[in-house]
Amino acid sequence: MKDLLPLLLIPLAAGFRRNDFAAAAPVSNNMTDHHMMSDAMPSDDMMPHTMPPTGMAPNGVTPTGMTPNGMTPNGMTPNGMTPTGMTPTGMTPNGMTPNGMTPNGMTPNGMTPNGMTPNGMTPNGRYQLPPLPYDYDALEPYIDEETMRVHHDGHHRKYVDELNKALSKYPRLFNLTLEELLRNPNRLPSDIAEDVVNNGGGHYNHTFFWQIMSPEGGGRPDGNLSAAINRTFGSFDSFKNTFKETALDLFGSGWTWLLKDDSGNLRLATTRNQNTPIPLGFRPIIALDVWEHAYYLKHQNDRGAYIDDWFNVVDWDQAEELYNM
Ligand SMILES: [Fe+2]
């Protein structure tokens, strides 16, 4: 693809599956008959001679195997629940967590806690601006509050609005995920293809960008990602320098990416404008917005200073999770 400029020819590829949430199968509610104790109590002439007069074995267990308070010896109720009504794994009988979420953090109807579907849609099938995962000033002093407000509330919102506007001409396209829309843009209706690539890409890229930054970011990765970076670039410092040079060399507006292929190998790449790495099937690990709107208010035309500051907020824990997926 002409807009993707892989700078290192290291093997790579992998679908971006951050939204591949699978609904957890509910745990069956294996309720048992509460009459089992009384019905199963043996008559006196059935009592073993080793039992005390109360009909209990020396270890305090009744002939039905229950303790006097109706619990099994391991502290469970007859239907296998803990005294608080939870299953041994801490779930409610219908397989939900105590706060009513499924084990993967979704509400029972498959929505995220902020009311979005897993692919960032509102319940009526329209795209919606996701809230920042932190306060506007949380990335100070590296990324300033004013830039974050304009960038998120202004630029990102415009991409979302324009994407909805373009897709409204062909409402059936709202049934596709954002990744599906962007994977084969040449299959889109020709009169909206460019708008979907630009604005759908803008929505995808910025949603990823907010999530790969954190007030607790900075430092360097560890674990598998650190090993892969060292294997590919020689060292973390060498990686940072190469990433920075790649971003500085991008003429005009676009994005710089660290990507992973199916073999776990890393590559650097740039995409122009709001193009995404989705068509290549590579999984994003980190991404840097190199549009001037991302830094001009604070860093003016000093893109290098912006890149240096940005490395202080990169969420390497999130990057490690993405790498390990
Ligand atoms: Fe941006």
Boltz pocket constraint, residues with backbone or C-beta under 6 A from the ligand:
constraints:
  - pocket:
      binder: B
      contacts: [[A, 151], [A, 155], [A, 206], [A, 289], [A, 291], [A, 293], [A, 294]]
      max_distance: 6.0
